[in-house]
Amino acid sequence: MFQFLSKPATIFTAKSRPLGTFVFIVILCFLGLYTLHFPLSFVPTSNSRNASRFQHLFLSSASNFTISSYLRILTQHPHLAGTKLASDTTRYVLNHFKDLGLETRTVNYKTLLSYPVYASLSAHFSDGSFLDLPLTEMGGSEQVGQDVVPPYHAYSPSGSAHAKAVFINYGLEEDYLALGLLGVNVSGCIVIARKGVLTRGAVIQRAEGNGALAVLLYAEGERFRNGFERGTVMTGIGDPLSPGWAGVDGGDSLELEDSEVLKRFPKIPSMPLSVETAETILDLLAGVPVPQEWRDTLRSRVKGVGPGPAVLNFTYQGEKKVVTIQNVLAIIRGMEEPDRYVLLGNHRDAWTYGAVDPNSGTAALLDIARRYSLLLRFGWNPQRTIILCSWDAEEFGMIGSTEWVEQNLVNLGSKVVAYLNVDCAVQGPGFFAGATPQLDNLLLEVTKKVKDPDSEDATLYDKWAATAGNSNVIERLSGVNSDFAPFVHRAGIPSIDIYYGRDFPVYHTAFDSYKWMTEYGDPLFWRHVAVTGVWGLLALRLADDSVLPFNYHSCVDQLQGYESFLSNLFSGTVSLHPLTTSIRELASAAKEADDELKKLRFHEAAGDFIELKKRALNDRLLLAEKGFLDADGLPGRPWFKHLVYGPPADCESNLVFFPGIADAISQSTAMSKKEGRAAIQHEIWRVARAIQRAAYALRGELT
């Protein structure tokens, strides 16, 4: 089939734009004429029998130049959610879908967002002198436009603090204990922290609990030392004024002063710092020396942890506003099962230009729309409905996707096959993926069909598996760091999250630009092509396979591993028998589903209500994940319903599964041994019942 730009063809980049544009237009014209003049001779009569042909067409129609062009347009200006420039980007995405002939719609929500008004920071000395500290990004050779929002933490309260500074390392509980052993008390001080394993909100919450007046947070890195990492400090996800329901225009809404709203925001002000500004402050600190265990990982020179002797004067003023955000959807209706949905999602909003975060993913989504439109012109119609989702206001706490999930919860829970998420499609080298386990095998199969962008004769899977070694290459979706969170943790929908690279140095700064992408992240855009190939091919398989490509044996294997970990952790102090029994029951149900699939394939040519039986099996396969949900949710956090995957309340917990059990373990330290064991045992029973519900759903029978 036709191949726009794929190895070893000539690579078209921005530098060779005129030739690339000409070739691309010629090919599109040829494809259009071919479709117009020979529709009946090419168009297959059965989509299912020609699925592999359309998958090949999808992969062979890749174009690094096209994705590069999309990204260039998307990053021409900043597009912070709720602003005029964000509306311009919304129209661009919407018009792209419309121009391809796709059914489109926008879904609006009224939500509470947060913006900066004023900030200042200065250091004051005993001789009466002072030093103003910069809180703006200076680009050098990289121009920072006037439309870029100043550095700030969304939902930080307004406030001022005039106090000595203390360095608290990562702001972990163990860091405060180390300071306590050195005789350092942060109460009444402004604390300086470097970003680590804790979320911004957790760092500020810990500092607040230890009596700090304000928090200044910086991210270590050398390439862009004067970049400020913006971000949200709100706890939880979704619109704070409509927790658990969608914030529609004219609908129910909490007041800003409501206690349920206020508890999601910090009570002390905070601000991101650049490395340069942070190091200026750290150079002014004296007092006791930095602990050796901190010094071993510090990239900056810090003589002492403080307090002082210099005094910091910090002021931040912000405003919270109710604004309209917009999700954009493009819908390709399924021909045989239009009421079953495969969702591809990426957020569109960015703190600044957002070349990596998120518009490398947006460019990939636009290219998938282009390629699917091509497939439609060649006669393809998916068996199930595919929806391309462009979310708004993710940076403020997955707000756009969460509001949509809350509004459509019943239909999503009963009809969605899977949610496929791409946030930052390309951050640098190395492929990474997370998934709910029943999708592991499908993910591995698809990566074997996509070329590795950094090798000549290898598939993406070859490089990925070789890099990971013997460890499990697929991560689990327990975090709340992207738009998969409401789908997994609230709705129990099988999900996948894929991306290239990690920890890019311009994260949430004004330097996350098209220029950075072309110089560092993915100069030739082959990694973009690879992510787009995996993403789109996953959706084609999920939309067109007659029986859903789910494998619940992967879930069983994962759960058995978790059980083994807990067995070693508890050493017999609590009973894991309920867990063992329920996992065994799920294993039996998974085997029965496999046996049924084999029978269906054996008798496929003979009729005998085969399609109805496949539909029934598919329903059980997609509903089984819902069994892991609990109506009451996690203790103290009822919004989170998934008992296998979800964020623990304690950000420092080592347990990245069974969040209810993780919470019980953390809380048991403040209880008697008897009470602690009982609390943990109760959560083990809850998880066991959830696994048992999943087994019942997979069998599809009543007890």
PAZAZA-703487 format. One record per residue (C-alpha): residue number from 1; residue in one letter; x, y, z. Coordinates in steps of 0.05 Angstrom, whole numbers, plus 5000, padded with zeros to 4 digits. Each point is the difference from the previous one (the first is absolute). Layout:
N
NODE	i	aa	east	north	up
NODE	NUM	A	X	Y	Z
...
This chain:
703
NODE	i	aa	east	north	up
NODE	1	M	5000	5000	5000
NODE	2	F	5020	5072	4996
NODE	3	Q	5054	5026	5046
NODE	4	F	5005	5074	5012
NODE	5	L	5064	5006	5040
NODE	6	S	5029	4938	5032
NODE	7	K	5069	4970	5005
NODE	8	P	5042	4997	4959
NODE	9	A	4965	5053	4958
NODE	10	T	5025	5072	4999
NODE	11	I	4986	5034	5066
NODE	12	F	4962	5065	4994
NODE	13	T	5009	5049	5056
NODE	14	A	4985	5073	5009
NODE	15	K	5064	5015	4963
NODE	16	S	4976	4965	4938
NODE	17	R	4928	5025	5005
NODE	18	P	4986	5020	4927
NODE	19	L	5019	4932	4971
NODE	20	G	4965	4963	5056
NODE	21	T	4937	5040	4990
NODE	22	F	5001	4988	4925
NODE	23	V	5008	4925	5007
NODE	24	F	4947	4996	5054
NODE	25	I	4949	5038	4958
NODE	26	V	5015	4957	4938
NODE	27	I	4988	4936	5040
NODE	28	L	4936	5025	5031
NODE	29	C	4974	5021	4932
NODE	30	F	5017	4932	4971
NODE	31	L	4966	4964	5058
NODE	32	G	4938	5044	4991
NODE	33	L	4997	4987	4925
NODE	34	Y	5010	4925	5011
NODE	35	T	4944	4997	5050
NODE	36	L	4954	5041	4955
NODE	37	H	5011	4959	4936
NODE	38	F	5006	4930	5029
NODE	39	P	4955	4997	5062
NODE	40	L	4967	4933	4987
NODE	41	S	5061	4963	4976
NODE	42	F	5039	5016	5064
NODE	43	V	4949	5007	5055
NODE	44	P	4994	4934	5038
NODE	45	T	4932	4970	5013
NODE	46	S	5019	4978	5071
NODE	47	N	5040	5043	5047
NODE	48	S	5016	4943	5047
NODE	49	R	5032	4958	4944
NODE	50	N	5042	5059	4977
NODE	51	A	5022	5026	5068
NODE	52	S	5074	4984	4987
NODE	53	R	4997	5038	4934
NODE	54	F	4975	5063	5034
NODE	55	Q	5051	4992	5056
NODE	56	H	5055	4998	4948
NODE	57	L	4972	5061	4965
NODE	58	F	4998	5037	5067
NODE	59	L	5073	4984	5014
NODE	60	S	5024	5014	4929
NODE	61	S	4966	5068	4997
NODE	62	A	5045	5029	5055
NODE	63	S	5031	5068	4988
NODE	64	N	5052	5032	5046
NODE	65	F	4994	5065	4960
NODE	66	T	4924	5003	5012
NODE	67	I	5007	4990	5075
NODE	68	S	5055	5052	5002
NODE	69	S	4954	5049	4964
NODE	70	Y	4944	4988	5049
NODE	71	L	5046	5012	5059
NODE	72	R	5028	5064	4970
NODE	73	I	4929	5028	4994
NODE	74	L	4979	4977	5070
NODE	75	T	5060	5034	5032
NODE	76	Q	4997	5068	4966
NODE	77	H	4973	5031	5064
NODE	78	P	4988	4979	5072
NODE	79	H	4931	4971	5015
NODE	80	L	4986	4997	5074
NODE	81	A	4930	4973	5015
NODE	82	G	4946	5052	5006
NODE	83	T	5036	5053	4959
NODE	84	K	4986	5031	4931
NODE	85	L	5061	4966	4970
NODE	86	A	4975	4933	5026
NODE	87	S	4935	5012	4962
NODE	88	D	5040	5010	4936
NODE	89	T	5034	4933	5009
NODE	90	T	4932	4968	5013
NODE	91	R	4974	5027	4934
NODE	92	Y	5061	4973	4964
NODE	93	V	4990	4930	5026
NODE	94	L	4925	5003	4988
NODE	95	N	5009	5025	4928
NODE	96	H	5052	4947	4986
NODE	97	F	4950	4945	5018
NODE	98	K	4945	5034	4960
NODE	99	D	5044	5010	4939
NODE	100	L	5013	4925	5000
NODE	101	G	4925	4988	4996
NODE	102	L	4995	4971	5070
NODE	103	E	4939	5008	5045
NODE	104	T	5021	5051	5053
NODE	105	R	4973	5031	5063
NODE	106	T	5023	5044	5057
NODE	107	V	4980	4989	5072
NODE	108	N	5004	5061	5046
NODE	109	Y	5008	5003	5076
NODE	110	K	5001	5057	5050
NODE	111	T	5060	4987	5046
NODE	112	L	5043	5035	5051
NODE	113	L	5070	5017	4974
NODE	114	S	5055	5041	5031
NODE	115	Y	5046	5055	4972
NODE	116	P	5056	5044	5027
NODE	117	V	4993	5075	5011
NODE	118	Y	5065	5020	5034
NODE	119	A	5062	4969	5033
NODE	120	S	5065	5026	5030
NODE	121	L	5059	4969	5037
NODE	122	S	5060	5034	5032
NODE	123	A	5055	4983	5049
NODE	124	H	5015	5049	5057
NODE	125	F	5065	5004	5040
NODE	126	S	5020	5023	5069
NODE	127	D	5035	5062	4973
NODE	128	G	4935	5026	4970
NODE	129	S	5016	4981	4928
NODE	130	F	4956	4955	4958
NODE	131	L	5000	4961	4935
NODE	132	D	4940	4993	4953
NODE	133	L	4994	4929	4975
NODE	134	P	4974	4987	4930
NODE	135	L	4933	4965	4991
NODE	136	T	4998	5006	4925
NODE	137	E	5032	4958	4945
NODE	138	M	5053	5032	4957
NODE	139	G	5010	4961	4936
NODE	140	G	5068	5020	4974
NODE	141	S	4998	4972	4930
NODE	142	E	4931	4973	5014
NODE	143	Q	4948	5055	4998
NODE	144	V	4947	5000	5054
NODE	145	G	4937	5034	4974
NODE	146	Q	4959	5050	5039
NODE	147	D	4939	4954	4997
NODE	148	V	5035	4947	5043
NODE	149	V	4968	4997	5069
NODE	150	P	5049	5020	5055
NODE	151	P	5026	4943	5044
NODE	152	Y	4950	4979	5053
NODE	153	H	4967	4942	5036
NODE	154	A	4927	4993	4981
NODE	155	Y	4952	5004	5060
NODE	156	S	5055	5027	5046
NODE	157	P	4967	5048	5049
NODE	158	S	5020	5073	4999
NODE	159	G	5046	5020	5057
NODE	160	S	5065	5030	5024
NODE	161	A	5056	4974	5044
NODE	162	H	5061	5036	5029
NODE	163	A	5044	4948	5033
NODE	164	K	5065	4961	5000
NODE	165	A	5008	4945	4949
NODE	166	V	5013	4926	5013
NODE	167	F	5020	4947	4950
NODE	168	I	4957	4938	5009
NODE	169	N	5028	4955	4944
NODE	170	Y	4940	4965	4967
NODE	171	G	4952	5016	5057
NODE	172	L	4992	4927	5019
NODE	173	E	4981	4979	5070
NODE	174	E	5070	4971	5008
NODE	175	D	5029	5068	4980
NODE	176	Y	4963	5034	5056
NODE	177	L	5024	4946	5048
NODE	178	A	5071	5012	4977
NODE	179	L	4992	5075	5012
NODE	180	G	4971	4986	5068
NODE	181	L	5061	4959	5019
NODE	182	L	5043	5059	4980
NODE	183	G	4959	5047	5044
NODE	184	V	4968	5036	4942
NODE	185	N	4927	5021	5005
NODE	186	V	4965	5026	4938
NODE	187	S	4942	5031	5038
NODE	188	G	4993	5073	4982
NODE	189	C	5049	4994	4941
NODE	190	I	4996	5000	4925
NODE	191	V	5023	4932	4975
NODE	192	I	5038	4985	4936
NODE	193	A	4989	4930	4970
NODE	194	R	5025	4964	4939
NODE	195	K	4950	4959	4960
NODE	196	G	5003	4925	5013
NODE	197	V	4950	4943	5009
NODE	198	L	4947	5043	5034
NODE	199	T	4949	5039	4961
NODE	200	R	5002	5076	5006
NODE	201	G	4938	4998	5042
NODE	202	A	5029	4948	5047
NODE	203	V	5064	5040	5010
NODE	204	I	4959	5061	5019
NODE	205	Q	4952	4960	5044
NODE	206	R	5059	4971	5039
NODE	207	A	5032	5068	5007
NODE	208	E	4934	5029	5024
NODE	209	G	4994	4944	5051
NODE	210	N	5069	5017	5027
NODE	211	G	4984	5073	5010
NODE	212	A	5034	5031	4938
NODE	213	L	4973	5067	4975
NODE	214	A	5013	4989	4926
NODE	215	V	5033	4951	4951
NODE	216	L	5048	5013	4943
NODE	217	L	5009	4939	4956
NODE	218	Y	5052	4989	4945
NODE	219	A	5015	4944	4951
NODE	220	E	5073	4981	4991
NODE	221	G	5030	5001	4931
NODE	222	E	5056	5033	4962
NODE	223	R	4976	5013	4929
NODE	224	F	4949	5055	5016
NODE	225	R	5022	5027	5066
NODE	226	N	4954	5060	4997
NODE	227	G	4936	4960	4984
NODE	228	F	4944	5000	5051
NODE	229	E	4957	4937	5006
NODE	230	R	4927	5022	5005
NODE	231	G	4948	4952	5025
NODE	232	T	4938	4988	5043
NODE	233	V	5002	4991	5075
NODE	234	M	4927	4980	5009
NODE	235	T	4987	4932	5030
NODE	236	G	4954	4952	4963
NODE	237	I	4978	5006	4928
NODE	238	G	4942	5032	4964
NODE	239	D	4965	5066	5011
NODE	240	P	5001	5017	5075
NODE	241	L	4931	5033	4995
NODE	242	S	4966	4937	4973
NODE	243	P	5034	4941	5035
NODE	244	G	4969	4936	4973
NODE	245	W	4955	5032	4948
NODE	246	A	5010	5040	4936
NODE	247	G	5006	5076	5004
NODE	248	V	4949	5016	4946
NODE	249	D	4974	5070	4987
NODE	250	G	4941	5013	5045
NODE	251	G	5013	4937	5041
NODE	252	D	5012	4990	5074
NODE	253	S	5064	5029	5027
NODE	254	L	5033	5009	5068
NODE	255	E	5022	5068	5024
NODE	256	L	5073	5018	5002
NODE	257	E	4997	5008	5076
NODE	258	D	4969	4930	5009
NODE	259	S	5042	4956	5046
NODE	260	E	5000	4945	4947
NODE	261	V	5032	5048	4952
NODE	262	L	5049	5033	5047
NODE	263	K	5029	4934	5025
NODE	264	R	5027	4987	4930
NODE	265	F	5044	5062	5000
NODE	266	P	5063	5014	5042
NODE	267	K	4996	5052	5055
NODE	268	I	5070	5029	4989
NODE	269	P	5025	5033	4936
NODE	270	S	5051	4968	4955
NODE	271	M	5040	5015	4937
NODE	272	P	5044	4962	4951
NODE	273	L	5073	5022	4995
NODE	274	S	5051	4993	4946
NODE	275	V	5065	4964	5016
NODE	276	E	5037	5066	4996
NODE	277	T	4954	5036	5049
NODE	278	A	4999	4940	5047
NODE	279	E	5076	4995	5000
NODE	280	T	5005	5075	5016
NODE	281	I	4958	4988	5062
NODE	282	L	5035	4936	5019
NODE	283	D	5067	5035	4997
NODE	284	L	4975	5049	5053
NODE	285	L	4983	4944	5050
NODE	286	A	5045	4983	5058
NODE	287	G	4986	4963	5064
NODE	288	V	5012	4925	5007
NODE	289	P	5032	4964	4941
NODE	290	V	4957	4963	4949
NODE	291	P	4992	4926	5020
NODE	292	Q	5046	4955	4960
NODE	293	E	4943	4958	4972
NODE	294	W	4971	5063	4969
NODE	295	R	5068	5024	4975
NODE	296	D	5011	4936	4961
NODE	297	T	4943	5016	4952
NODE	298	L	5002	5076	5000
NODE	299	R	5019	5032	4934
NODE	300	S	5006	5068	5033
NODE	301	R	5051	5023	5051
NODE	302	V	4967	5011	5068
NODE	303	K	5042	5019	5060
NODE	304	G	4947	4997	5054
NODE	305	V	4926	4987	5008
NODE	306	G	4984	5064	5038
NODE	307	P	4959	5031	5029
NODE	308	G	5028	5063	4966
NODE	309	P	5039	5041	5015
NODE	310	A	4969	5036	4941
NODE	311	V	4926	5017	5005
NODE	312	L	4953	4989	4941
NODE	313	N	4942	5046	4984
NODE	314	F	4950	4963	4957
NODE	315	T	4933	5022	4973
NODE	316	Y	4951	4965	4954
NODE	317	Q	4932	5024	4976
NODE	318	G	4956	4956	4958
NODE	319	E	4927	4996	4979
NODE	320	K	4953	4942	4991
NODE	321	K	4949	5008	4944
NODE	322	V	4943	4958	4973
NODE	323	V	5012	4993	4926
NODE	324	T	4974	4958	4942
NODE	325	I	5044	4943	4976
NODE	326	Q	4987	4958	4938
NODE	327	N	5012	4928	4983
NODE	328	V	5001	4984	4925
NODE	329	L	4977	4932	4975
NODE	330	A	5005	4968	4931
NODE	331	I	4956	4938	4991
NODE	332	I	5006	4943	4950
NODE	333	R	4937	4958	5006
NODE	334	G	5007	4925	5003
NODE	335	M	4961	4961	4947
NODE	336	E	4984	4938	5040
NODE	337	E	5005	5021	5073
NODE	338	P	4990	5076	5001
NODE	339	D	4984	4997	5074
NODE	340	R	5070	4975	5019
NODE	341	Y	5053	5053	5005
NODE	342	V	5076	5003	4993
NODE	343	L	5027	5066	5027
NODE	344	L	5065	5034	4982
NODE	345	G	5015	5059	5045
NODE	346	N	5052	5056	5005
NODE	347	H	4995	5067	5035
NODE	348	R	5008	5064	4960
NODE	349	D	5014	5054	5052
NODE	350	A	5071	5019	5019
NODE	351	W	5034	5044	5052
NODE	352	T	5039	5034	4945
NODE	353	Y	5013	4978	4927
NODE	354	G	4995	4927	5018
NODE	355	A	5040	4968	4944
NODE	356	V	5013	4939	5043
NODE	357	D	4945	5006	5051
NODE	358	P	4950	4988	4971
NODE	359	N	5002	5019	4927
NODE	360	S	5048	4946	4978
NODE	361	G	4940	4956	5018
NODE	362	T	4951	5048	4967
NODE	363	A	5039	4999	4935
NODE	364	A	4998	4923	5003
NODE	365	L	4924	5002	5012
NODE	366	L	4991	5046	4940
NODE	367	D	5042	4953	4957
NODE	368	I	4959	4940	5022
NODE	369	A	4938	5039	4979
NODE	370	R	5032	5012	4932
NODE	371	R	5019	4927	4991
NODE	372	Y	4932	4975	5023
NODE	373	S	4967	5047	4950
NODE	374	L	5044	4969	4946
NODE	375	L	4977	4931	5021
NODE	376	L	4928	5022	4997
NODE	377	R	5010	5024	4929
NODE	378	F	5027	4931	4982
NODE	379	G	4938	4966	5027
NODE	380	W	5017	4985	5072
NODE	381	N	4946	5007	5053
NODE	382	P	5016	4976	5070
NODE	383	Q	4959	4946	5032
NODE	384	R	4996	5041	5064
NODE	385	T	4997	5076	5008
NODE	386	I	5066	5038	5008
NODE	387	I	5001	5067	5035
NODE	388	L	5060	5048	4997
NODE	389	C	4999	5042	5063
NODE	390	S	5036	5067	5008
NODE	391	W	4995	5019	5074
NODE	392	D	5005	5069	5031
NODE	393	A	5028	5023	5067
NODE	394	E	5040	4937	5015
NODE	395	E	5057	5041	5029
NODE	396	F	4954	5025	5056
NODE	397	G	4983	4930	5023
NODE	398	M	4973	4957	4942
NODE	399	I	4938	5044	5001
NODE	400	G	4974	4993	4928
NODE	401	S	5004	4925	4998
NODE	402	T	4975	4992	5072
NODE	403	E	4938	5043	4987
NODE	404	W	4984	4960	4938
NODE	405	V	5008	4933	5036
NODE	406	E	4956	5024	5057
NODE	407	Q	4947	5023	4951
NODE	408	N	5000	4935	4960
NODE	409	L	5016	4951	5056
NODE	410	V	4945	4949	4987
NODE	411	N	5010	4996	4925
NODE	412	L	5075	4998	5007
NODE	413	G	4998	4945	5051
NODE	414	S	4955	4955	4958
NODE	415	K	5022	5016	4929
NODE	416	V	5073	5021	4996
NODE	417	V	5048	4946	4977
NODE	418	A	5063	5038	5019
NODE	419	Y	5031	5068	5010
NODE	420	L	5067	5013	4965
NODE	421	N	5038	5060	5028
NODE	422	V	5059	5040	4972
NODE	423	D	5021	5062	5038
NODE	424	C	5072	5018	4983
NODE	425	A	5010	4956	4938
NODE	426	V	5074	5016	4997
NODE	427	Q	5045	5026	5056
NODE	428	G	5065	4968	4976
NODE	429	P	5028	4930	4988
NODE	430	G	4970	4935	5026
NODE	431	F	4930	4971	4994
NODE	432	F	4957	4994	5061
NODE	433	A	4930	4972	5010
NODE	434	G	4950	4988	5056
NODE	435	A	4937	4958	4997
NODE	436	T	4948	4963	5038
NODE	437	P	5025	4927	4995
NODE	438	Q	4948	4970	4954
NODE	439	L	5028	5044	4944
NODE	440	D	5073	4979	5009
NODE	441	N	5001	4948	4945
NODE	442	L	4967	5047	4950
NODE	443	L	5050	5055	5015
NODE	444	L	5058	4952	4990
NODE	445	E	4971	4974	4935
NODE	446	V	4990	5070	4972
NODE	447	T	5071	5023	5017
NODE	448	K	5026	4942	4960
NODE	449	K	4968	5030	4937
NODE	450	V	5028	5070	5008
NODE	451	K	5071	5019	4979
NODE	452	D	5047	5024	5053
NODE	453	P	5015	5074	4985
NODE	454	D	5071	4996	5025
NODE	455	S	5022	4936	4966
NODE	456	E	5005	4978	4927
NODE	457	D	4977	4928	5003
NODE	458	A	4962	4991	5065
NODE	459	T	4929	5006	5023
NODE	460	L	4980	5044	5057
NODE	461	Y	4989	4938	5042
NODE	462	D	5071	4974	4987
NODE	463	K	5031	5064	5027
NODE	464	W	4950	5008	5057
NODE	465	A	5008	4929	5026
NODE	466	A	5076	5002	4994
NODE	467	T	5003	5065	5040
NODE	468	A	4954	4973	5055
NODE	469	G	5039	4935	5007
NODE	470	N	4964	4949	5043
NODE	471	S	4955	5050	5035
NODE	472	N	4928	5010	4981
NODE	473	V	5000	5051	4944
NODE	474	I	4928	5022	5013
NODE	475	E	4985	5046	5058
NODE	476	R	4934	5004	5038
NODE	477	L	4953	5060	5001
NODE	478	S	4997	5016	5074
NODE	479	G	5018	5073	4994
NODE	480	V	4958	5062	4987
NODE	481	N	5049	5033	4953
NODE	482	S	4960	4998	4935
NODE	483	D	4931	4993	4970
NODE	484	F	4996	4925	5009
NODE	485	A	4987	5012	5074
NODE	486	P	4924	5011	4998
NODE	487	F	4991	4943	4951
NODE	488	V	5038	4949	5043
NODE	489	H	4989	5024	5071
NODE	490	R	4928	5025	4993
NODE	491	A	4969	4960	4943
NODE	492	G	5040	4936	5000
NODE	493	I	5016	5002	4925
NODE	494	P	5058	4959	4972
NODE	495	S	5052	5051	4980
NODE	496	I	5069	5010	4969
NODE	497	D	5048	5060	5006
NODE	498	I	5060	5005	4953
NODE	499	Y	5057	5050	4990
NODE	500	Y	5072	5009	4979
NODE	501	G	5052	5026	5049
NODE	502	R	4998	5024	5072
NODE	503	D	5018	5060	5043
NODE	504	F	5013	5050	4944
NODE	505	P	5035	5063	5026
NODE	506	V	4951	5052	4973
NODE	507	Y	4939	4969	5035
NODE	508	H	4946	5053	5012
NODE	509	T	5048	5057	4982
NODE	510	A	4998	5052	4945
NODE	511	F	5054	4960	4964
NODE	512	D	4953	4942	4984
NODE	513	S	5000	5024	4928
NODE	514	Y	5002	4974	4929
NODE	515	K	5073	5022	4998
NODE	516	W	5017	4955	5059
NODE	517	M	4964	4941	4968
NODE	518	T	5038	5008	4934
NODE	519	E	5067	5008	5035
NODE	520	Y	4995	4950	5057
NODE	521	G	4935	4960	5008
NODE	522	D	4989	4971	4930
NODE	523	P	5035	5039	4945
NODE	524	L	4975	4956	4943
NODE	525	F	4933	4983	5032
NODE	526	W	5008	4925	4993
NODE	527	R	4983	4989	5073
NODE	528	H	4935	5037	4987
NODE	529	V	4987	4953	4942
NODE	530	A	5013	4939	5045
NODE	531	V	4953	5023	5055
NODE	532	T	4946	5018	4949
NODE	533	G	5008	4931	4969
NODE	534	V	4992	4964	5066
NODE	535	W	4942	5044	5023
NODE	536	G	4960	4994	4935
NODE	537	L	5013	4926	4991
NODE	538	L	4977	4985	5071
NODE	539	A	4934	5034	4985
NODE	540	L	4992	4963	4933
NODE	541	R	5009	4933	5035
NODE	542	L	4952	5018	5056
NODE	543	A	4949	5027	4950
NODE	544	D	5004	4945	4948
NODE	545	D	5019	4934	5034
NODE	546	S	4938	4957	5001
NODE	547	V	5017	4978	5071
NODE	548	L	5033	5052	5044
NODE	549	P	5075	4987	5008
NODE	550	F	4998	4997	5076
NODE	551	N	5040	4950	5040
NODE	552	Y	4980	4995	5073
NODE	553	H	5055	4950	5015
NODE	554	S	5045	5062	5002
NODE	555	C	4955	5028	5055
NODE	556	V	5006	4934	5038
NODE	557	D	5076	4999	4994
NODE	558	Q	5004	5072	5024
NODE	559	L	4954	4987	5059
NODE	560	Q	5039	4938	5020
NODE	561	G	5063	5043	5001
NODE	562	Y	4966	5050	5045
NODE	563	E	4977	4944	5046
NODE	564	S	5071	4974	5005
NODE	565	F	5026	5069	5017
NODE	566	L	4948	5008	5056
NODE	567	S	5016	4930	5026
NODE	568	N	5073	5020	5009
NODE	569	L	4980	5067	5029
NODE	570	F	4951	4974	5053
NODE	571	S	5035	4935	5017
NODE	572	G	4936	4967	5023
NODE	573	T	4975	5057	5045
NODE	574	V	4937	5007	4958
NODE	575	S	4964	4948	4958
NODE	576	L	5007	5003	4924
NODE	577	H	4954	4940	4991
NODE	578	P	4942	5042	4973
NODE	579	L	5047	5030	4948
NODE	580	T	5027	4932	4980
NODE	581	T	4931	4971	4991
NODE	582	S	4974	5059	4958
NODE	583	I	5061	5000	4955
NODE	584	R	4991	4925	4989
NODE	585	E	4928	5014	4981
NODE	586	L	5020	5053	4950
NODE	587	A	5052	4952	4970
NODE	588	S	4945	4949	4989
NODE	589	A	4954	5052	4967
NODE	590	A	5057	5022	4955
NODE	591	K	5012	4928	4977
NODE	592	E	4925	4991	4987
NODE	593	A	5000	5063	4957
NODE	594	D	5060	4973	4960
NODE	595	D	4966	4933	4990
NODE	596	E	4937	5035	4976
NODE	597	L	5041	5041	4951
NODE	598	K	5031	4938	4971
NODE	599	K	4932	4968	4989
NODE	600	L	4975	5063	4966
NODE	601	R	5059	5000	4952
NODE	602	F	4991	4926	4986
NODE	603	H	4927	5008	4983
NODE	604	E	5006	5068	4967
NODE	605	A	4984	4976	4930
NODE	606	A	4940	4960	5022
NODE	607	G	4955	5058	5022
NODE	608	D	4958	4978	5060
NODE	609	F	4992	5071	5030
NODE	610	I	5075	5010	4999
NODE	611	E	4995	5076	4997
NODE	612	L	4953	5002	5060
NODE	613	K	5045	4955	5040
NODE	614	K	5060	5044	4983
NODE	615	R	4962	5061	5022
NODE	616	A	4983	4967	5066
NODE	617	L	5072	4980	5012
NODE	618	N	5024	5070	4982
NODE	619	D	4951	5031	5049
NODE	620	R	5029	4957	5056
NODE	621	L	5071	5016	4980
NODE	622	L	4989	5075	5003
NODE	623	L	4957	4998	5063
NODE	624	A	5048	4958	5042
NODE	625	E	5044	5060	5016
NODE	626	K	4939	5033	5033
NODE	627	G	5001	4945	5052
NODE	628	F	5062	5032	5031
NODE	629	L	4959	5062	5016
NODE	630	D	4968	5009	5069
NODE	631	A	4939	5044	5008
NODE	632	D	5027	5031	5065
NODE	633	G	5068	5014	4969
NODE	634	L	5064	5007	5040
NODE	635	P	4993	5017	5074
NODE	636	G	4999	5076	5007
NODE	637	R	5005	5008	4924
NODE	638	P	4934	4974	4972
NODE	639	W	5012	5029	4930
NODE	640	F	5053	4946	4988
NODE	641	K	4962	4935	4988
NODE	642	H	5053	4952	4974
NODE	643	L	5027	4953	5054
NODE	644	V	5058	4971	4960
NODE	645	Y	5030	5062	4968
NODE	646	G	4997	5071	5028
NODE	647	P	5043	5050	5038
NODE	648	P	5015	4986	5073
NODE	649	A	4983	5056	5048
NODE	650	D	5072	4999	5024
NODE	651	C	5043	5024	4941
NODE	652	E	5060	4966	5032
NODE	653	S	4967	4931	5002
NODE	654	N	5040	4945	4965
NODE	655	L	4936	4964	4980
NODE	656	V	4979	5018	4929
NODE	657	F	4940	4953	5000
NODE	658	F	4941	4986	5047
NODE	659	P	4995	5073	5022
NODE	660	G	4951	4984	5056
NODE	661	I	5048	4950	5030
NODE	662	A	5057	5050	4991
NODE	663	D	4959	5052	5038
NODE	664	A	4984	4951	5056
NODE	665	I	5074	4983	5007
NODE	666	S	5019	5074	5006
NODE	667	Q	4944	5015	5049
NODE	668	S	5015	4938	5043
NODE	669	T	5063	5033	5027
NODE	670	A	4955	5045	5042
NODE	671	M	4958	4942	5026
NODE	672	S	5010	4944	5049
NODE	673	K	5026	4935	4968
NODE	674	K	4931	4968	5006
NODE	675	E	4964	5059	4969
NODE	676	G	5052	5006	4945
NODE	677	R	4995	4927	4980
NODE	678	A	4924	5004	5000
NODE	679	A	5002	5061	4954
NODE	680	I	5047	4966	4951
NODE	681	Q	4960	4936	5002
NODE	682	H	4936	5038	4984
NODE	683	E	5033	5030	4938
NODE	684	I	5026	4932	4978
NODE	685	W	4928	4974	5003
NODE	686	R	4976	5060	4958
NODE	687	V	5052	4986	4947
NODE	688	A	4984	4926	5000
NODE	689	R	4926	5015	4989
NODE	690	A	5019	5047	4943
NODE	691	I	5041	4946	4965
NODE	692	Q	4943	4951	5011
NODE	693	R	4951	5050	4967
NODE	694	A	5047	5004	4940
NODE	695	A	4999	4924	4995
NODE	696	Y	4924	4999	5003
NODE	697	A	4996	5053	4945
NODE	698	L	5049	4961	4956
NODE	699	R	4958	4937	5008
NODE	700	G	4936	5039	4988
NODE	701	E	4960	4956	5047
NODE	702	L	4962	5012	5064
NODE	703	T	5021	4964	5064
